Amino acid sequence: MKPKKANINKDINILSLFSGCGGMDLGFEGGFSVFRKSVPENEHFIDSFINEDLVRLKQTRFKMVFANDILIEAYNTWSHHFQKLGYSPDIYHRNSIVDLVKRHRNGEIIFPENIDIVTGGFPCQDFSVAGKRQGFKSRKDHNGKIINGDIASEETRGKLYFWMKEVIDITKPKIFIAENVKGLTNFSDVKDIIQKDFSTADGSGYIVLPPKVLHAADYGVPQSRERVIFIGIKKSALKPKALEALCSLTIPDQYNPYPKPTHAFNSSDKNLKPPVVLKDIFSILEEPQSSKDESQKYFSKAKYMGAHCQGQKEISLEKIGPTIRSEHHGNIEYRRLSKEHGGIIENELLKGLEERRLTPRECAMIQTFPLEYEFVIPDTTRKKSFIVSPSAAYKVIGNAVPPLLAYHIAKRIEDIWSLYFI
C-alpha cells in the first residue's frame, strides 16, 4: 500500500518542532490510511475506501516546510516516509531547538518566512506519569545529556517549551499548537505558567486559549492516551468577529478550535461511534514468523518480569490498547501471555501461539500510524544491520502523537481557517 501524494492546493505552511518520526506532521498532512471504524463514514473525513477494513483520509491544505528533532532514529524514520510524499529530507533539521534559535538570533537564516502554523510536542518525559516527573527541574539539557551541578537554566529539557515560544517570536505564525502529556496538568501551576509564557510571544500578540486535555480514544484511536493541547492565535491576523469570539468568556462552538469527539469513550452520546478496540485492528495482521512486514517480524525478547512490574500485562483484545511508551522495550506490553504467566486468550493458546510482546507494527497501529509507514528499516547495504532497528522503532513510536488525533486537530483548524483570518 503506497502513500498517496498531494493532489490538492497545499497553501498553509507548517513549521514543525520536536517532530520525532512525524505523528503530528502526518496528521496535518492527511491522506493516510486508517481503520474504517476509526472515523465517521462521511465525506468530511474519507477520501476513498481501500477495502472492508481500511479507508484513506482526505488530504489537507497544510504543507510541511520545516521539521526538527535531535534523534537520528526519528530523522531516519521521518525522511524514509515523507520522501514518498514528495518532501525533501533537507527540511528536517537535527539540531537542538536551543542551538537553532541562537544561530537565527546571530544572523543565520534558519527558519523560513511565511509560516502560518507552528506545531510542537515539546519533550514530555519530565512531566510524564511514566517518567521521573522532574518537570521544570529536569536534570537533562536540551540535547538530552545529564546535567551535573546547577540546573537553574532555561536550557533544560523541562523548559524547551520556552524555546518553542522563541520560534513563535521569530516566525509570527497565525496559529501555534503545542502538546504534552496530561501529567503536566498535575504539577502545581505548571499549566498556567506555560500558558502565560506562551501568551507573551511576539509582544503579547497571541490569544492563548485555556489548554484542553484530549483523550485519543474519543477520536477513534484504539489507545488509552491523553494529551494536553495549547492553542494560540495571533490577534492581529484575526477578523474582528473572530477576535471578539475568542476573547469572550465562553467561545461560541463555531469559533472553537478544539475538535469534537467522534467516538463514545468518555461520552454516551448516541451519535458517536463505539470505541475502536484491539481486535478490530489486529485482525488483519499475521503472526511475526509469517509476516513480510519488517515492522511486524520483530518483537522485544525482554523476559517476563512478574505481574508487579510495568508492561508485564497481556493486552485485552476487547478493549482499547495501553499507552504506548518510549521507554526501554522491556516495558512494552504483551500481545499474548502463556497460561503459566496468566494468559487468558484461550483460542490463541489452544493454537499453540507463543508468548510474546507487542511488535513495533502493533504498537504503531495502536498509535494509528498507517501500514505503509515503515518503522523497522533494514540496511540493504549491510547484512544483519538496520537503518532503524526494532528497539529504535519502539522508541520513536512511543514518543509520537497519534496521527489520527493530530488529523482531527488539523481538520478543525482547516475548517475554521477562513472564519478566523483576514
BAVEX-8912 format. One line per 4 residues: number of its first residue (from 1); their letters; for each residue x, y, z of C-alpha. Coordinates in nm, 3 decimals, always signed. Layout:
REM BAVEX-8912
NUM = a = X/Y/Z | ... .
This chain:
REM BAVEX-8912
1 = mkpk = +0.000/+0.000/+0.000 | +0.175/+0.315/-0.121 | +0.136/+0.660/+0.041 | -0.075/+0.898/-0.164 .
5 = kani = +0.099/+1.215/-0.284 | -0.065/+1.553/-0.254 | -0.301/+1.647/-0.537 | -0.469/+1.950/-0.377 .
9 = nkdi = -0.351/+2.303/-0.322 | -0.137/+2.292/-0.009 | -0.115/+2.662/+0.070 | -0.084/+2.674/+0.452 .
13 = nils = +0.278/+2.643/+0.565 | +0.369/+2.449/+0.878 | +0.686/+2.463/+1.085 | +0.711/+2.151/+1.300 .
17 = lfsg = +0.923/+2.136/+1.616 | +1.013/+1.828/+1.822 | +0.883/+1.640/+1.519 | +1.002/+1.292/+1.610 .
21 = cggm = +0.903/+1.036/+1.349 | +0.618/+1.258/+1.232 | +0.293/+1.173/+1.414 | +0.178/+1.536/+1.426 .
25 = dlgf = +0.319/+1.603/+1.078 | +0.138/+1.308/+0.924 | -0.186/+1.414/+1.091 | -0.159/+1.762/+0.941 .
29 = eggf = -0.059/+1.618/+0.602 | -0.361/+1.387/+0.581 | -0.412/+1.140/+0.301 | -0.308/+0.832/+0.503 .
33 = svfr = -0.496/+0.510/+0.566 | -0.682/+0.431/+0.890 | -0.927/+0.168/+1.003 | -1.278/+0.226/+0.881 .
37 = ksvp = -1.414/+0.205/+1.236 | -1.180/+0.486/+1.342 | -1.360/+0.764/+1.153 | -1.720/+0.865/+1.082 .
41 = eneh = -1.821/+0.746/+0.739 | -1.878/+1.081/+0.575 | -1.717/+1.287/+0.305 | -1.565/+1.528/+0.554 .
45 = fids = -1.305/+1.269/+0.656 | -1.296/+0.991/+0.396 | -1.133/+1.029/+0.058 | -1.176/+0.667/-0.053 .
49 = fine = -1.249/+0.313/+0.066 | -0.945/+0.087/+0.034 | -1.115/-0.238/+0.142 | -1.360/-0.361/+0.406 .
53 = dlvr = -1.125/-0.263/+0.687 | -0.937/+0.045/+0.567 | -1.018/+0.391/+0.433 | -0.796/+0.672/+0.313 .
57 = lkqt = -0.840/+1.008/+0.481 | -0.876/+1.328/+0.285 | -0.567/+1.535/+0.233 | -0.544/+1.879/+0.387 .
61 = rfkm = -0.422/+2.222/+0.277 | -0.126/+2.203/+0.513 | +0.231/+2.176/+0.382 | +0.539/+2.093/+0.590 .
65 = vfan = +0.825/+2.340/+0.526 | +1.041/+2.274/+0.834 | +1.080/+1.984/+1.077 | +1.315/+1.934/+1.368 .
69 = dili = +1.434/+1.674/+1.618 | +1.770/+1.575/+1.766 | +1.721/+1.197/+1.741 | +1.882/+1.024/+1.442 .
73 = eayn = +1.625/+0.739/+1.451 | +1.344/+0.996/+1.434 | +1.506/+1.164/+1.134 | +1.564/+0.831/+0.957 .
77 = twsh = +1.205/+0.719/+1.006 | +1.056/+1.057/+0.911 | +1.267/+1.102/+0.598 | +1.205/+0.744/+0.484 .
81 = hfqk = +0.829/+0.802/+0.480 | +0.795/+1.169/+0.393 | +1.019/+1.137/+0.087 | +0.745/+0.915/-0.055 .
85 = lgys = +0.506/+1.208/-0.010 | +0.732/+1.442/-0.207 | +0.914/+1.608/+0.083 | +1.290/+1.662/+0.089 .
89 = pdiy = +1.483/+1.532/+0.393 | +1.664/+1.867/+0.384 | +1.371/+2.036/+0.559 | +1.436/+1.818/+0.867 .
93 = hrns = +1.694/+1.977/+1.099 | +1.871/+1.755/+1.350 | +1.988/+2.034/+1.580 | +1.864/+2.129/+1.924 .
97 = ivdl = +1.594/+2.394/+1.912 | +1.809/+2.599/+2.152 | +2.101/+2.597/+1.909 | +1.875/+2.675/+1.613 .
101 = vkrh = +1.722/+2.977/+1.785 | +2.064/+3.106/+1.892 | +2.201/+3.072/+1.539 | +1.899/+3.254/+1.396 .
105 = rnge = +1.934/+3.532/+1.653 | +2.300/+3.566/+1.549 | +2.205/+3.641/+1.189 | +2.194/+3.298/+1.025 .
109 = iifp = +1.869/+3.232/+0.834 | +1.738/+2.915/+0.996 | +1.360/+2.947/+0.999 | +1.164/+3.005/+0.674 .
113 = enid = +0.945/+3.308/+0.614 | +0.567/+3.298/+0.563 | +0.498/+3.041/+0.834 | +0.126/+3.002/+0.902 .
117 = ivtg = +0.132/+2.741/+1.178 | +0.393/+2.627/+1.430 | +0.336/+2.286/+1.589 | +0.539/+2.121/+1.860 .
121 = gfpc = +0.522/+1.842/+2.111 | +0.786/+1.973/+2.348 | +0.959/+1.690/+2.541 | +0.722/+1.523/+2.782 .
125 = qdfs = +0.935/+1.276/+2.978 | +0.986/+1.525/+3.260 | +0.609/+1.572/+3.303 | +0.501/+1.213/+3.236 .
129 = vagk = +0.344/+0.987/+3.497 | +0.554/+0.707/+3.346 | +0.873/+0.914/+3.375 | +1.052/+1.063/+3.675 .
133 = rqgf = +0.829/+1.374/+3.684 | +1.112/+1.627/+3.711 | +0.913/+1.896/+3.529 | +1.089/+2.231/+3.537 .
137 = ksrk = +1.363/+2.070/+3.750 | +1.477/+1.840/+3.469 | +1.831/+1.712/+3.506 | +1.883/+1.683/+3.130 .
141 = dhng = +1.990/+1.958/+2.893 | +1.843/+2.050/+2.555 | +2.050/+1.777/+2.387 | +1.925/+1.511/+2.629 .
145 = kiin = +2.252/+1.490/+2.826 | +2.267/+1.453/+3.204 | +2.337/+1.781/+3.386 | +2.581/+1.779/+3.676 .
149 = gdia = +2.556/+2.071/+3.918 | +2.338/+2.379/+3.878 | +2.012/+2.321/+3.684 | +1.865/+2.672/+3.709 .
153 = seet = +1.861/+2.726/+3.335 | +1.618/+2.791/+3.051 | +1.804/+2.526/+2.850 | +1.700/+2.217/+3.045 .
157 = rgkl = +1.476/+1.963/+2.875 | +1.186/+2.059/+3.105 | +1.186/+2.417/+2.973 | +1.215/+2.358/+2.599 .
161 = yfwm = +0.861/+2.492/+2.552 | +1.024/+2.833/+2.618 | +1.235/+2.786/+2.304 | +0.926/+2.694/+2.108 .
165 = kevi = +0.793/+3.030/+2.224 | +1.114/+3.188/+2.088 | +1.047/+3.031/+1.746 | +0.695/+3.176/+1.757 .
169 = ditk = +0.852/+3.516/+1.832 | +1.070/+3.480/+1.522 | +0.823/+3.333/+1.272 | +0.498/+3.501/+1.391 .
173 = pkif = +0.256/+3.230/+1.271 | -0.119/+3.282/+1.262 | -0.166/+2.981/+1.493 | +0.056/+2.768/+1.711 .
177 = iaen = -0.032/+2.431/+1.858 | +0.171/+2.281/+2.143 | +0.105/+1.948/+2.307 | +0.225/+1.747/+2.604 .
181 = vkgl = +0.120/+1.468/+2.836 | -0.179/+1.504/+3.067 | +0.060/+1.462/+3.360 | +0.172/+1.821/+3.304 .
185 = tnfs = -0.164/+1.939/+3.441 | -0.097/+1.764/+3.772 | +0.205/+1.981/+3.853 | +0.137/+2.283/+4.068 .
189 = dvkd = +0.085/+2.587/+3.842 | +0.288/+2.437/+3.552 | -0.001/+2.450/+3.303 | -0.076/+2.811/+3.396 .
193 = iiqk = +0.292/+2.911/+3.379 | +0.328/+2.762/+3.031 | +0.004/+2.922/+2.909 | +0.116/+3.260/+3.045 .
197 = dfst = +0.463/+3.229/+2.890 | +0.316/+3.139/+2.551 | +0.087/+3.442/+2.571 | +0.391/+3.673/+2.583 .
201 = adgs = +0.502/+3.562/+2.233 | +0.553/+3.847/+1.985 | +0.492/+4.114/+2.245 | +0.181/+3.951/+2.392 .
205 = gyiv = +0.038/+3.929/+2.043 | -0.142/+3.595/+2.089 | -0.463/+3.479/+2.247 | -0.366/+3.154/+2.421 .
209 = lppk = -0.681/+2.957/+2.489 | -0.721/+2.755/+2.808 | -0.544/+2.426/+2.731 | -0.764/+2.123/+2.684 .
213 = vlha = -0.695/+1.756/+2.755 | -0.798/+1.534/+2.464 | -0.836/+1.159/+2.510 | -0.722/+0.981/+2.194 .
217 = adyg = -0.991/+0.712/+2.224 | -1.259/+0.982/+2.181 | -1.122/+1.034/+1.829 | -1.106/+0.675/+1.704 .
221 = vpqs = -0.759/+0.592/+1.835 | -0.758/+0.247/+1.998 | -0.541/+0.361/+2.287 | -0.556/+0.500/+2.639 .
225 = rerv = -0.364/+0.821/+2.570 | -0.439/+1.172/+2.691 | -0.265/+1.484/+2.565 | -0.294/+1.843/+2.680 .
229 = ifig = -0.321/+2.083/+2.385 | -0.227/+2.453/+2.391 | -0.358/+2.666/+2.104 | -0.252/+3.025/+2.043 .
233 = ikks = -0.395/+3.256/+1.775 | -0.234/+3.578/+1.651 | -0.460/+3.870/+1.740 | -0.361/+4.099/+1.453 .
237 = alkp = -0.440/+3.831/+1.194 | -0.795/+3.769/+1.314 | -1.114/+3.908/+1.168 | -1.292/+4.140/+1.416 .
241 = kale = -1.577/+3.894/+1.484 | -1.332/+3.609/+1.540 | -1.124/+3.822/+1.779 | -1.434/+3.911/+1.977 .
245 = alcs = -1.549/+3.548/+1.990 | -1.211/+3.414/+2.101 | -1.182/+3.678/+2.374 | -1.523/+3.600/+2.520 .
249 = ltip = -1.566/+3.403/+2.842 | -1.744/+3.126/+2.653 | -1.622/+3.071/+2.298 | -1.910/+3.001/+2.055 .
253 = dqyn = -1.894/+2.650/+1.910 | -1.837/+2.774/+1.556 | -1.516/+2.950/+1.666 | -1.386/+2.680/+1.900 .
257 = pypk = -1.064/+2.534/+1.752 | -1.072/+2.213/+1.955 | -1.221/+1.917/+1.764 | -1.535/+1.747/+1.889 .
261 = ptha = -1.517/+1.374/+1.976 | -1.626/+1.122/+1.715 | -1.623/+0.813/+1.940 | -1.803/+0.739/+2.267 .
265 = fnss = -1.520/+0.651/+2.503 | -1.586/+0.927/+2.757 | -1.935/+1.010/+2.638 | -2.260/+0.821/+2.587 .
269 = dknl = -2.385/+1.039/+2.301 | -2.581/+0.807/+2.071 | -2.446/+0.988/+1.763 | -2.088/+0.885/+1.841 .
273 = kppv = -1.927/+0.566/+1.715 | -1.821/+0.299/+1.964 | -1.454/+0.300/+2.069 | -1.213/+0.109/+1.845 .
277 = vlkd = -1.073/-0.195/+2.026 | -0.765/-0.403/+1.958 | -0.940/-0.698/+1.798 | -1.063/-0.454/+1.531 .
281 = ifsi = -0.714/-0.353/+1.424 | -0.515/-0.672/+1.486 | -0.748/-0.890/+1.278 | -0.558/-0.812/+0.956 .
285 = leep = -0.211/-0.896/+1.092 | -0.017/-1.217/+1.055 | +0.200/-1.353/+1.335 | +0.564/-1.234/+1.319 .
289 = qssk = +0.701/-1.562/+1.184 | +0.461/-1.543/+0.888 | +0.478/-1.171/+0.813 | +0.672/-1.000/+0.535 .
293 = desq = +0.639/-0.664/+0.710 | +0.974/-0.580/+0.874 | +0.794/-0.388/+1.148 | +0.586/-0.698/+1.232 .
297 = kyfs = +0.866/-0.956/+1.212 | +1.039/-0.847/+1.532 | +0.936/-0.809/+1.893 | +1.110/-0.744/+2.222 .
301 = kaky = +1.260/-1.057/+2.373 | +1.281/-0.900/+2.720 | +1.190/-1.167/+2.971 | +0.869/-1.168/+3.171 .
305 = mgah = +0.946/-0.982/+3.494 | +0.637/-1.059/+3.701 | +0.293/-0.902/+3.717 | +0.406/-0.632/+3.963 .
309 = cqgq = +0.635/-0.469/+3.701 | +0.528/-0.214/+3.440 | +0.447/-0.353/+3.097 | +0.409/-0.718/+3.200 .
313 = keis = +0.037/-0.737/+3.129 | -0.138/-0.909/+2.841 | -0.342/-0.670/+2.625 | -0.717/-0.722/+2.612 .
317 = leki = -0.844/-0.764/+2.257 | -1.188/-0.645/+2.370 | -1.060/-0.307/+2.492 | -0.856/-0.012/+2.371 .
321 = gpti = -0.481/-0.056/+2.395 | -0.244/+0.063/+2.665 | -0.049/+0.388/+2.639 | +0.241/+0.314/+2.406 .
325 = rseh = +0.558/+0.425/+2.583 | +0.900/+0.518/+2.452 | +1.093/+0.370/+2.741 | +1.301/+0.052/+2.740 .
329 = hgni = +1.120/-0.209/+2.534 | +1.109/-0.443/+2.833 | +0.812/-0.229/+2.932 | +0.619/-0.299/+2.612 .
333 = eyrr = +0.302/-0.490/+2.698 | +0.246/-0.848/+2.593 | +0.042/-0.932/+2.291 | -0.007/-1.272/+2.449 .
337 = lske = +0.100/-1.433/+2.776 | +0.136/-1.804/+2.838 | -0.108/-1.976/+3.072 | +0.179/-2.007/+3.320 .
341 = hggi = +0.200/-1.627/+3.335 | -0.174/-1.568/+3.345 | -0.262/-1.550/+2.974 | -0.634/-1.569/+2.902 .
345 = iene = -0.667/-1.550/+2.522 | -0.783/-1.912/+2.511 | -0.837/-1.954/+2.136 | -0.480/-1.839/+2.065 .
349 = llkg = -0.328/-2.050/+2.342 | -0.509/-2.358/+2.208 | -0.346/-2.296/+1.870 | -0.006/-2.305/+2.037 .
353 = leer = +0.076/-1.943/+1.959 | +0.380/-1.824/+2.151 | +0.404/-1.584/+2.442 | +0.538/-1.256/+2.308 .
357 = rltp = +0.533/-0.880/+2.348 | +0.372/-0.638/+2.102 | +0.565/-0.583/+1.781 | +0.662/-0.236/+1.657 .
361 = reca = +0.387/-0.266/+1.395 | +0.124/-0.347/+1.656 | +0.240/-0.052/+1.866 | +0.227/+0.170/+1.556 .
365 = miqt = -0.128/+0.052/+1.478 | -0.238/+0.131/+1.832 | -0.095/+0.479/+1.764 | -0.288/+0.489/+1.428 .
369 = fple = +0.016/+0.502/+1.203 | -0.080/+0.353/+0.866 | +0.051/+0.017/+0.748 | +0.251/+0.194/+0.477 .
373 = yefv = +0.460/+0.374/+0.739 | +0.779/+0.169/+0.782 | +0.946/+0.172/+1.122 | +1.192/-0.117/+1.120 .
377 = ipdt = +1.414/-0.032/+0.824 | +1.689/-0.279/+0.729 | +2.017/-0.150/+0.587 | +2.024/-0.321/+0.248 .
381 = trkk = +2.396/-0.247/+0.209 | +2.491/-0.448/+0.516 | +2.371/-0.786/+0.636 | +2.211/-0.806/+0.980 .
385 = sfiv = +2.206/-0.430/+1.016 | +1.934/-0.165/+1.037 | +1.886/+0.198/+0.942 | +1.617/+0.193/+1.212 .
389 = spsa = +1.633/-0.107/+1.446 | +1.332/-0.267/+1.621 | +1.450/-0.115/+1.951 | +1.470/+0.234/+1.795 .
393 = aykv = +1.131/+0.180/+1.630 | +0.966/+0.121/+1.967 | +1.121/+0.446/+2.094 | +1.004/+0.674/+1.812 .
397 = igna = +0.657/+0.519/+1.801 | +0.609/+0.571/+2.174 | +0.724/+0.933/+2.151 | +0.477/+1.020/+1.875 .
401 = vppl = +0.143/+1.196/+1.871 | -0.123/+0.960/+1.731 | -0.159/+1.076/+1.368 | -0.538/+1.035/+1.377 .
405 = layh = -0.566/+1.260/+1.683 | -0.346/+1.516/+1.506 | -0.564/+1.483/+1.195 | -0.874/+1.579/+1.394 .
409 = iakr = -0.697/+1.891/+1.520 | -0.578/+1.970/+1.167 | -0.922/+1.926/+1.011 | -1.079/+2.152/+1.271 .
413 = iedi = -0.818/+2.422/+1.209 | -0.870/+2.384/+0.834 | -1.248/+2.415/+0.876 | -1.229/+2.745/+1.066 .
417 = wsly = -0.934/+2.898/+0.879 | -1.145/+3.132/+0.664 | -1.369/+3.213/+0.960 | -1.069/+3.329/+1.159 .
421 = fi = -0.833/+3.504/+0.925 | -0.842/+3.809/+0.701 .
